[in-house]
Every structure is written in structure tokens, then in C-alpha cells.
Amino acid sequence: MDKHFETEAIRIQTERSQFLEHSTPLYLTSSYVFEDAEDMRASFAEEKERNIYSRYSNPNTSEFIDKICKMEGAEAGFAFATGMSAVFSTFAALLNAGDHIVSSRSIFGTSHGLFTKFLPKWNITTSYFNSNDLDAIEKVIQPNTKILYAESPTNPAVDILDLQRLGDIAKKHNLWLVIDNCFATPYLQNPIQFGADLVIHSATKLIDGQGRVLGGITVGRADLMQEIYLFSRNTGPALSPFNAWVLSKSLETLAVRVDRHCENAEKVALFLETHDKVNVVKYPFLKSHPQYEIAKKQMKKGGNIVAFEVKGGIEAGRNFLNKIKMASLSANLGDTRTIVTHPASTTHSKLSETDRLEVGITDGLVRVSVGLENVEDIINDLKQALD
């Protein structure tokens, strides 16, 4: 019998030891022993499922993967040391020299760097489309295109892409649709329902939710995940057992945490809309958001990220950060603590001004990762900094 999201997050447990622990124990071992020569041979021949070496699998990483697969409706997955190792390994495992990627231009700055600086070394090229112009996707698809890639909501301008349209386009052109679901988490959005073949998460963000560990995961179709598994087994970007244990425990509180994040973020966004020092506010569940109806269709709630533009450009944006008293200045997001970032001078500063403006990163844009503090305290801090 299928259980609700919150129940699966708490009750999926890969295994217990002979001590019958109520909470999954840590398995801090690099390798495993075999009963005899035949057991060892059969294990390496993959004639049986069992742990061989923790670079391949471990009870803690297996539990974390099982939970995310259940939450996302995926067939299989692999857990990585970081979100970017998940992104890189997914593309490196599935693409060959001469292949082509079509990607939304509104993506994490490091993903953009991967596509423009490193994958071209292996003759893998990328063409971009504007996240607000999905009609442009088919214009940049080439005969050698293999993957259609996007984030939704986007980082940092919080645009929403219609996942159903992306799924339909990918199916029409026989492409693999890969979606970075980091901002939404499996609790708010499940891209596989809309046609995604693979879903990637930086578990460092809301999945951990407390700024403690790094981690990443890719889940999706079993045949594609087998290629990613074999690549990762040989190249070694695996998630550590300890971090997997932390992340698996974090999933037990994901729903209750994200509910409060979303509640706080919506109140913060409504406040910012009324402030005379703010030009534009972007939050998926604000009726003023250009893709509000799409967000309501494919997300349970609006997430914890609010983007807004401070009047006065880049100096006003920096001055706002300098006036912040309670919130943290950090490049991370999805923490219990509210975090403010000025993308134009930090996370996306490596992009040209033209590239930044094309994805909505104006000089005065501020990204707020709304935390779990009392929302009045969050708003008061933002207000005094703006004032």
C-alpha cells in the first residue's frame, strides 16, 4: 500500500543490524567481506545484489537513494559527493564526443561554466534558450542533440518553466529531459510526472536544510541510471556514508521544514511588494509572477527563494547587504537561517553583463533564501536594511 510523502520519508529503512536499531545506524566501512570464493566471484559478477565497496554502494547511501526515488517516482538513482558532481557525472556518463546539449540559459553559474569551459574539451557543445521563450527550444535543437536541460524554479531569478511543455518537446525530438529540481525539492514538485527522464538535486540545499553537509543525487530511468552508476563506480564521485546518513535523517523533516519555509517566503514576498525601494519582486506563488499559473499547476507551494530588485543598481544592492543585521551573507541557500545574496557581484559575477541581463540578473537583484526564523524578525531585518 502506497503511503504519504511524510510517512515514506520517515519509514523507509534499508536495513537494521543484529541490534535492531530503531534509527538506521552509521555504516562507516570502506569495504565488505565475503562468505567464500564463490560468494566473492558472484558478487563481482553482479549475479547478486550486495555491498562490495562503499564507492559502489553502502547501506546509508542506499537508504538515501531509495527515499529520493520513492519521493520522485524514479526507478533508480545514485548519490554523489556534491550537487555539481551529480550534474557533471550525469552528462559525462550519457554523452559522447560530438554530442550536443540544449539548455535553459537560466542555470546555476557553475553549471554554465561546465557547459562552456569543460565539456567543450571533449567536443560536447551547448546551445541556450531563454527560459521565458520555450518556443525557441526547437530552433536550437540539432541532429546531434541528446539532452534538454533546465532548472525550475531558476537560480537566481526564480522563473518557472513549463515542465509539461519541456517533456512534450523532449519526447517529440527523442531527447533525454534532465531537470534540476533543487529549488523545489521532491516535496513541492516531481518533474518525472511531466516527462523528465532524470532529476538532479543538490542535497546540500533544502534536503539537508541546515547547512551541515554536501551532497547530490540523480534519479530517474533505470537504463540511464545504469550508465551513470557504471561511470560513477569507476570515477569515484560517491557520497560518503556519513553525509548520506545525515541527509536521509534530514528527509524525515523535509515536509514540515519546507512548509514553514514557504509560509515565511510568501509573507516576505508580499512585504517586499509594498516597499518603495523595491522595483520588482519574483516569487512563484505571487499573482504578479509572470508564470504564476504554471507554478500553481506543477508545484504544491512556492518554495523558499524570493528574488527582488533594489532601486539604485549594483551599489544599492551591495549597500543593502552591508546593512543586513540578522540574516546571513552567504552563497548557500535552503538553510534554517535566512540568507541574502547579491548575484551580480558574487555567484554570477563570472558571467558577462549581457549574459546576466538575459537571465534576469540585474545589477540590483537580491536573492533571499528565506529561513525558519520568526517571519516578523526576517521582515524587520529586510525593512531596516532597505530603509
C-alpha positions as CSV (number, residue, x, y, z in Angstrom):
1,M,0.0,0.0,0.0
2,D,1.4,3.4,-1.0
3,K,2.0,5.8,1.9
4,H,2.0,9.6,2.0
5,F,5.2,11.5,1.4
6,E,5.9,12.3,5.0
7,T,5.4,8.7,6.0
8,E,7.8,7.3,3.3
9,A,10.4,9.9,4.3
10,I,10.4,8.6,7.9
11,R,9.7,4.9,7.4
12,I,11.9,3.8,4.5
13,Q,14.8,2.0,6.2
14,T,17.2,-0.1,4.2
15,E,18.3,-2.5,6.9
16,R,19.0,-3.0,10.6
17,S,21.9,-4.7,12.2
18,Q,21.5,-7.6,14.6
19,F,20.9,-5.0,17.3
20,L,17.5,-4.0,15.7
21,E,18.1,-0.3,16.0
22,H,15.0,2.0,15.7
23,S,17.1,4.6,13.8
24,T,19.3,3.5,11.0
25,P,22.9,3.1,12.2
26,L,26.0,4.5,10.5
27,Y,27.9,2.1,8.3
28,L,31.4,3.7,8.3
29,T,33.2,1.0,6.4
30,S,35.2,1.2,3.2
31,S,34.6,-2.4,2.2
32,Y,32.7,-5.7,3.0
33,V,33.7,-9.3,3.5
34,F,32.6,-12.4,1.6
35,E,31.5,-15.8,2.8
36,D,33.7,-17.7,0.4
37,A,35.4,-17.6,-3.0
38,E,32.1,-18.3,-4.8
39,D,30.3,-15.5,-2.9
40,M,33.1,-13.1,-3.9
41,R,33.0,-14.2,-7.6
42,A,29.2,-13.9,-7.8
43,S,29.2,-10.5,-6.2
44,F,31.8,-9.0,-8.5
45,A,30.0,-10.6,-11.5
46,E,26.8,-8.8,-10.2
47,E,24.9,-12.0,-10.1
48,K,23.6,-10.9,-6.7
49,E,22.9,-7.6,-5.1
50,R,25.2,-6.9,-2.2
51,N,27.6,-4.3,-0.9
52,I,31.2,-4.8,-2.2
53,Y,32.9,-1.4,-1.7
54,S,31.5,1.8,-0.4
55,R,32.5,3.7,-3.6
56,Y,29.9,1.4,-5.3
57,S,27.2,1.3,-2.6
58,N,26.7,1.4,1.2
59,P,23.6,0.8,3.4
60,N,23.4,4.6,4.2
61,T,23.7,5.8,0.6
62,S,21.2,3.1,-0.5
63,E,18.7,4.3,2.0
64,F,19.0,7.9,0.9
65,I,18.7,6.9,-2.7
66,D,15.6,4.7,-2.0
67,K,13.9,7.6,-0.3
68,I,14.5,10.1,-3.1
69,C,13.5,7.5,-5.7
70,K,10.2,6.9,-3.9
71,M,9.6,10.7,-3.5
72,E,10.3,11.5,-7.1
73,G,8.7,8.4,-8.6
74,A,12.0,7.3,-10.1
75,E,13.2,3.8,-10.9
76,A,16.8,4.1,-9.8
77,G,19.4,6.6,-8.5
78,F,22.9,7.3,-7.5
79,A,24.1,9.6,-4.7
80,F,27.1,12.0,-5.2
81,A,29.5,13.9,-3.0
82,T,28.0,17.3,-4.2
83,G,25.3,18.6,-6.4
84,M,27.8,19.6,-9.1
85,S,29.3,16.1,-9.1
86,A,25.8,14.9,-9.8
87,V,25.5,17.3,-12.7
88,F,28.9,16.6,-14.2
89,S,28.6,12.8,-13.8
90,T,25.2,12.7,-15.4
91,F,26.4,14.5,-18.5
92,A,29.7,12.8,-18.7
93,A,28.1,9.3,-18.4
94,L,25.5,9.8,-21.1
95,L,27.2,12.0,-23.7
96,N,29.9,11.2,-26.2
97,A,32.3,13.4,-28.2
98,G,30.3,15.3,-30.8
99,D,27.0,15.3,-28.8
100,H,25.0,18.5,-28.2
101,I,23.0,19.9,-25.2
102,V,20.1,22.3,-25.3
103,S,19.9,24.1,-22.0
104,S,17.9,26.9,-20.4
105,R,20.2,30.0,-20.1
106,S,18.9,30.4,-16.5
107,I,21.0,27.9,-14.7
108,F,23.4,27.8,-11.8
109,G,26.6,29.7,-12.6
110,T,28.8,26.6,-12.1
111,S,26.7,24.5,-14.5
112,H,27.1,27.3,-17.1
113,G,30.9,27.0,-16.5
114,L,30.7,23.3,-17.0
115,F,28.9,23.7,-20.3
116,T,31.1,26.5,-21.7
117,K,34.6,25.7,-20.3
118,F,35.0,22.0,-19.7
119,L,32.6,19.9,-21.8
120,P,33.9,21.6,-25.0
121,K,37.2,19.9,-24.2
122,W,35.5,16.7,-25.2
123,N,33.7,18.3,-28.2
124,I,30.4,18.4,-26.3
125,T,28.7,21.7,-27.1
126,T,25.7,23.6,-25.7
127,S,23.1,25.9,-27.1
128,Y,20.9,28.0,-24.9
129,F,17.3,29.1,-24.9
130,N,15.7,31.9,-22.9
131,S,13.6,30.4,-20.0
132,N,10.8,32.7,-20.9
133,D,10.7,31.7,-24.6
134,L,10.2,27.9,-24.8
135,D,9.2,28.4,-28.5
136,A,12.9,29.0,-29.1
137,I,13.9,25.5,-28.0
138,E,13.1,23.7,-31.3
139,K,15.1,26.4,-33.2
140,V,18.4,25.4,-31.5
141,I,17.9,21.6,-31.5
142,Q,20.5,19.9,-33.8
143,P,20.7,16.4,-35.3
144,N,23.4,15.6,-32.6
145,T,21.3,17.0,-29.6
146,K,20.9,14.4,-26.9
147,I,19.8,16.3,-23.7
148,L,17.3,19.0,-23.0
149,Y,18.3,20.5,-19.6
150,A,16.6,23.1,-17.3
151,E,16.1,24.3,-13.8
152,S,12.7,25.2,-12.5
153,P,12.4,27.4,-10.5
154,T,15.5,29.0,-11.9
155,N,18.6,30.3,-10.0
156,P,18.5,33.1,-9.0
157,A,15.7,34.9,-10.8
158,V,13.0,32.4,-9.8
159,D,11.5,32.0,-13.2
160,I,9.2,29.0,-13.8
161,L,9.5,26.7,-16.9
162,D,6.5,24.7,-18.0
163,L,7.7,21.1,-17.4
164,Q,4.9,19.6,-19.4
165,R,6.0,21.5,-22.5
166,L,9.6,20.6,-21.9
167,G,8.5,16.9,-21.6
168,D,6.5,17.1,-24.8
169,I,9.4,18.8,-26.8
170,A,11.9,16.2,-25.5
171,K,9.6,13.3,-26.4
172,K,8.9,14.8,-29.9
173,H,12.7,15.1,-30.7
174,N,13.7,11.9,-28.9
175,L,15.8,13.8,-26.3
176,W,16.6,13.0,-22.7
177,L,14.9,15.6,-20.4
178,V,17.1,16.4,-17.4
179,I,15.6,18.7,-14.7
180,D,17.5,20.3,-11.8
181,N,14.8,20.2,-9.1
182,C,16.9,21.7,-6.3
183,F,14.8,24.8,-5.5
184,A,11.5,22.8,-5.4
185,T,12.7,19.6,-3.7
186,P,10.8,16.3,-4.2
187,Y,8.1,17.6,-1.7
188,L,7.0,20.5,-3.9
189,Q,7.5,19.2,-7.4
190,N,8.1,15.9,-9.3
191,P,9.4,16.5,-12.8
192,I,9.1,12.8,-13.8
193,Q,5.3,13.3,-13.7
194,F,5.7,15.8,-16.6
195,G,8.1,13.7,-18.7
196,A,11.5,14.2,-17.2
197,D,13.9,11.2,-17.7
198,L,16.3,12.3,-14.9
199,V,16.0,14.6,-11.9
200,I,19.0,16.1,-10.2
201,H,19.3,17.6,-6.7
202,S,21.9,19.5,-4.8
203,A,21.1,17.8,-1.5
204,T,23.4,20.4,0.2
205,K,20.4,22.9,0.0
206,L,16.9,22.2,1.3
207,I,17.3,18.5,1.5
208,D,19.9,18.9,4.2
209,G,18.3,22.2,5.2
210,Q,20.7,23.0,8.0
211,G,24.0,23.9,6.2
212,R,25.9,20.9,7.6
213,V,26.9,18.6,4.7
214,L,27.5,18.5,1.0
215,G,25.6,16.0,-1.3
216,G,24.0,15.4,-4.6
217,I,21.8,12.9,-6.3
218,T,20.5,11.9,-9.7
219,V,17.4,9.7,-10.0
220,G,15.2,8.6,-13.0
221,R,15.0,5.9,-15.6
222,A,16.8,2.6,-14.7
223,D,18.5,2.3,-18.1
224,L,20.0,5.8,-17.9
225,M,20.9,5.4,-14.3
226,Q,22.8,2.2,-15.0
227,E,25.1,4.2,-17.3
228,I,25.5,6.9,-14.6
229,Y,26.2,4.2,-12.0
230,L,28.9,2.5,-14.1
231,F,30.6,5.8,-14.8
232,S,30.5,6.9,-11.2
233,R,31.6,3.5,-9.9
234,N,34.8,3.9,-12.0
235,T,35.4,7.6,-11.4
236,G,34.6,7.8,-7.7
237,P,32.3,10.8,-7.0
238,A,30.2,8.8,-4.5
239,L,28.5,10.4,-1.5
240,S,30.1,9.5,1.9
241,P,28.2,7.2,4.2
242,F,28.2,9.8,7.0
243,N,26.7,12.5,4.7
244,A,24.2,10.0,3.4
245,W,23.1,9.2,6.9
246,V,22.7,12.9,7.7
247,L,20.7,13.6,4.5
248,S,18.5,10.5,5.0
249,K,17.6,11.8,8.5
250,S,17.0,15.3,7.1
251,L,14.4,13.9,4.7
252,E,12.3,12.9,7.7
253,T,11.7,16.6,8.4
254,L,11.7,17.9,4.9
255,A,7.9,18.3,4.6
256,V,7.5,20.2,7.8
257,R,10.5,22.4,7.2
258,V,9.6,23.3,3.6
259,D,6.0,24.1,4.7
260,R,7.4,26.7,7.1
261,H,9.9,27.9,4.5
262,C,7.1,28.5,2.0
263,E,4.9,30.2,4.5
264,N,7.6,32.6,5.6
265,A,8.8,33.2,2.0
266,E,5.3,34.2,0.8
267,K,4.9,36.7,3.6
268,V,8.4,38.2,2.8
269,A,7.5,38.5,-0.8
270,L,4.2,40.2,0.0
271,F,6.0,42.7,2.2
272,L,8.7,43.4,-0.4
273,E,6.0,44.2,-3.0
274,T,4.8,47.1,-0.8
275,H,8.2,48.7,-0.2
276,D,9.1,51.8,-2.2
277,K,12.8,50.9,-2.5
278,V,11.9,47.7,-4.4
279,N,11.3,47.7,-8.2
280,V,10.3,44.1,-8.9
281,V,9.6,41.0,-6.7
282,K,9.7,37.5,-8.0
283,Y,8.1,34.6,-6.1
284,P,6.3,31.7,-7.8
285,F,3.1,31.9,-5.8
286,L,2.7,35.7,-6.1
287,K,-0.1,36.5,-8.6
288,S,2.2,39.1,-10.1
289,H,4.7,36.4,-11.1
290,P,4.7,36.0,-14.9
291,Q,4.4,32.2,-14.7
292,Y,2.1,32.1,-11.6
293,E,-0.4,29.8,-13.3
294,I,2.3,27.4,-14.4
295,A,3.8,27.4,-10.9
296,K,0.4,26.6,-9.4
297,K,0.0,23.7,-11.9
298,Q,3.2,21.9,-11.2
299,M,4.2,22.9,-7.6
300,K,2.5,22.4,-4.3
301,K,3.8,25.6,-2.9
302,G,6.1,28.4,-4.0
303,G,9.4,27.4,-2.3
304,N,11.7,29.4,-0.1
305,I,13.5,31.7,-2.6
306,V,12.4,35.3,-3.2
307,A,14.2,37.5,-5.7
308,F,13.8,41.2,-5.8
309,E,15.4,44.2,-7.4
310,V,16.6,47.1,-5.2
311,K,16.3,50.5,-6.8
312,G,19.7,52.1,-7.4
313,G,21.6,49.3,-9.2
314,I,24.7,47.5,-8.1
315,E,25.8,49.9,-5.4
316,A,22.3,49.9,-3.9
317,G,22.4,46.1,-3.9
318,R,25.7,46.0,-2.1
319,N,24.7,48.7,0.4
320,F,21.6,46.6,1.2
321,L,23.8,43.6,2.1
322,N,26.0,45.8,4.2
323,K,23.0,47.0,6.2
324,I,21.7,43.5,7.0
325,K,22.0,42.7,10.7
326,M,20.4,39.3,11.3
327,A,20.3,37.4,8.0
328,S,23.5,35.7,6.8
329,L,25.6,36.8,3.8
330,S,26.4,33.5,2.1
331,A,26.4,31.8,-1.3
332,N,24.4,28.9,0.1
333,L,20.6,28.5,0.2
334,G,17.9,26.3,1.7
335,D,19.3,26.7,5.3
336,T,17.3,27.1,8.5
337,R,18.9,30.6,8.6
338,T,17.8,33.3,6.2
339,I,20.5,34.1,3.6
340,V,20.8,37.1,1.3
341,T,23.0,37.1,-1.8
342,H,23.8,39.7,-4.4
343,P,24.2,37.5,-7.5
344,A,25.7,40.2,-9.9
345,S,28.7,40.7,-7.7
346,T,29.0,37.1,-6.3
347,T,27.5,33.8,-7.6
348,H,27.0,35.0,-11.2
349,S,29.8,37.6,-11.4
350,K,31.8,35.5,-13.9
351,L,29.0,36.0,-16.5
352,S,29.2,38.9,-18.8
353,E,26.7,41.7,-18.2
354,T,24.8,40.7,-21.4
355,D,24.5,37.1,-20.2
356,R,23.4,38.2,-16.8
357,L,20.7,40.5,-18.1
358,E,19.4,37.8,-20.4
359,V,18.6,35.6,-17.4
360,G,17.1,38.5,-15.3
361,I,20.2,39.1,-13.1
362,T,20.1,42.9,-13.0
363,D,22.7,44.9,-11.0
364,G,20.2,45.4,-8.1
365,L,18.9,41.9,-7.9
366,V,18.9,40.3,-4.5
367,R,18.2,36.6,-3.8
368,V,16.8,35.8,-0.4
369,S,16.7,32.2,0.8
370,V,14.0,32.6,3.5
371,G,14.7,30.6,6.6
372,L,12.8,29.3,9.6
373,E,13.2,32.3,12.0
374,N,10.1,34.1,13.1
375,V,8.9,35.8,9.9
376,E,8.4,39.1,11.7
377,D,12.1,39.1,12.5
378,I,13.1,38.3,8.9
379,I,10.9,41.1,7.6
380,N,12.1,43.6,10.1
381,D,15.7,42.9,9.1
382,L,15.0,43.3,5.4
383,K,13.0,46.5,6.2
384,Q,15.7,48.2,8.2
385,A,18.3,47.4,5.5
386,L,16.1,48.8,2.8
387,D,15.2,51.9,4.8
